[in-house]
Amino acid sequence: MPEKTKNVEINGRKFILKKMDARTGSFMLFKLMKLLPSIIENLDIEKIDLENLSLDSLKKLNLTKMLEPVFEMPEKEFSYIQDNCLKVVDELLNAGAQPILQKSGEWGVNDIADNLGLVTNLTIQSLVFNVMGFFEGSPLTSLLGNVNSFQQNSKI
């Protein structure tokens, strides 16, 4: 049975990633599938060590070309993806779990609204956690898993 939650720690803060509902998750998957052909086409997997993913190995990739479809994504579409990724993330505080983004779109946790690195990190980790199961058994599973571990351990 797939995991429904995952605990992650970023810069000493504890977060809980949760699964999206199936309809939202499948829509996210279709959005991602639209981007993947161009990303995969420009991914030179032989240039990186999937077992020991590092900034140095990522520097060997042409990330600008590889992520071009993401950079060209309309703001409304990006906001939809990011909002839905962040709505399923809670921060574990002394008083209990607190959603970092309320259903209304308002921030639910102090000092996150202007923390670009943390918001980006949580968005990526939530997206990977929610769509990873679809890629089970494919080479992308290893890449996505290592990117997720790298994100979790980096100070981005």
C-alpha positions as CSV (number, residue, x, y, z in Angstrom):
1,M,0.0,0.0,0.0
2,P,1.4,3.4,-1.0
3,E,2.5,5.9,1.7
4,K,-0.2,8.5,2.4
5,T,2.2,10.8,4.3
6,K,5.9,11.5,4.4
7,N,7.9,13.4,7.0
8,V,10.7,15.7,5.8
9,E,13.0,18.1,7.6
10,I,14.3,21.2,5.9
11,N,16.7,23.5,7.7
12,G,15.6,22.2,11.1
13,R,11.9,22.6,10.3
14,K,9.6,19.5,10.2
15,F,7.0,19.1,7.5
16,I,4.4,16.4,6.6
17,L,3.8,15.8,2.9
18,K,0.3,14.3,2.3
19,K,-1.2,12.7,-0.8
20,M,-3.5,14.8,-2.9
21,D,-7.0,13.5,-3.6
22,A,-7.0,11.3,-6.7
23,R,-8.7,13.8,-9.0
24,T,-6.2,16.6,-8.2
25,G,-3.3,14.1,-8.4
26,S,-4.3,12.7,-11.7
27,F,-4.7,16.3,-13.1
28,M,-1.2,17.1,-11.9
29,L,0.1,14.0,-13.5
30,F,-1.3,15.0,-16.8
31,K,0.2,18.4,-16.5
32,L,3.5,16.8,-15.8
33,M,3.2,14.4,-18.7
34,K,2.8,17.4,-21.0
35,L,6.2,18.7,-19.8
36,L,8.1,15.4,-19.6
37,P,8.9,14.7,-23.3
38,S,10.9,17.9,-23.7
39,I,12.6,17.4,-20.3
40,I,13.6,13.8,-21.1
41,E,14.7,14.8,-24.6
42,N,17.2,17.2,-23.2
43,L,18.2,15.1,-20.2
44,D,21.7,13.6,-20.7
45,I,21.4,11.0,-17.9
46,E,24.9,9.8,-18.6
47,K,26.3,13.1,-17.3
48,I,25.0,12.6,-13.8
49,D,25.6,10.0,-11.1
50,L,22.0,9.1,-10.0
51,E,23.4,7.4,-6.8
52,N,25.3,10.4,-5.6
53,L,23.3,13.4,-6.9
54,S,25.1,16.7,-6.1
55,L,25.2,20.3,-7.3
56,D,28.4,19.4,-9.3
57,S,26.5,16.7,-11.2
58,L,23.6,19.0,-11.9
59,K,26.0,21.6,-13.2
60,K,26.9,19.2,-16.0
61,L,23.3,19.3,-17.3
62,N,21.9,22.0,-19.5
63,L,19.1,22.8,-17.0
64,T,17.9,25.9,-19.0
65,K,17.2,23.8,-22.1
66,M,15.9,20.8,-20.1
67,L,13.5,22.9,-18.1
68,E,12.4,25.2,-20.9
69,P,8.8,23.9,-20.8
70,V,8.6,24.8,-17.1
71,F,9.9,28.3,-17.8
72,E,7.4,28.8,-20.5
73,M,4.4,27.7,-18.3
74,P,1.7,30.4,-18.0
75,E,1.6,31.9,-14.5
76,K,-2.0,30.7,-13.9
77,E,-1.0,27.1,-14.6
78,F,2.1,27.3,-12.5
79,S,0.1,28.8,-9.6
80,Y,-2.5,26.0,-9.8
81,I,0.2,23.4,-9.6
82,Q,2.1,25.1,-6.8
83,D,-1.0,25.9,-4.8
84,N,-2.2,22.3,-4.9
85,C,1.3,21.0,-4.0
86,L,1.5,23.3,-1.0
87,K,-2.1,22.7,0.2
88,V,-1.1,19.1,1.1
89,V,1.9,20.2,3.2
90,D,1.7,20.8,6.9
91,E,4.4,22.1,9.2
92,L,4.8,20.2,12.5
93,L,4.8,22.9,15.2
94,N,4.6,22.6,19.0
95,A,0.8,23.1,18.8
96,G,0.5,20.4,16.2
97,A,0.4,20.2,12.4
98,Q,-0.5,23.4,10.6
99,P,-1.2,23.6,6.9
100,I,1.4,25.9,5.2
101,L,-1.2,27.1,2.7
102,Q,-4.9,27.3,3.6
103,K,-7.6,26.2,1.2
104,S,-8.4,29.9,0.6
105,G,-4.8,30.4,-0.7
106,E,-3.7,32.4,2.4
107,W,-0.4,31.4,4.1
108,G,-1.1,29.2,7.2
109,V,2.4,29.5,8.7
110,N,4.4,32.6,9.6
111,D,7.7,33.4,7.9
112,I,7.1,31.3,4.8
113,A,5.5,33.9,2.4
114,D,8.9,35.4,1.6
115,N,11.0,32.3,1.8
116,L,11.5,31.4,-1.8
117,G,13.9,28.6,-1.3
118,L,11.6,26.8,1.2
119,V,8.5,27.3,-0.8
120,T,10.2,26.0,-4.0
121,N,11.7,23.0,-2.1
122,L,8.3,22.1,-0.6
123,T,6.6,22.4,-4.0
124,I,9.0,20.1,-5.7
125,Q,9.0,17.6,-2.8
126,S,5.2,17.5,-2.7
127,L,4.9,17.1,-6.5
128,V,7.5,14.3,-6.6
129,F,5.8,12.5,-3.6
130,N,2.4,12.7,-5.2
131,V,3.3,11.5,-8.7
132,M,6.2,9.2,-8.0
133,G,4.0,6.0,-7.8
134,F,3.0,6.5,-11.5
135,F,6.6,6.1,-12.6
136,E,7.3,2.9,-10.5
137,G,9.7,0.7,-12.4
138,S,10.9,3.3,-14.9
139,P,14.3,5.0,-15.0
140,L,12.5,8.2,-13.9
141,T,11.8,6.6,-10.5
142,S,15.5,6.6,-9.6
143,L,16.0,10.2,-10.9
144,L,12.9,11.6,-9.2
145,G,13.8,9.8,-5.9
146,N,17.3,11.2,-5.9
147,V,16.1,14.7,-6.8
148,N,13.7,14.5,-3.9
149,S,16.5,13.3,-1.6
150,F,18.8,16.1,-2.9
151,Q,16.0,18.7,-2.3
152,Q,15.4,17.5,1.2
153,N,19.0,17.6,2.1
154,S,19.9,20.9,0.4
155,K,19.5,24.4,1.8
156,I,17.7,25.6,-1.3
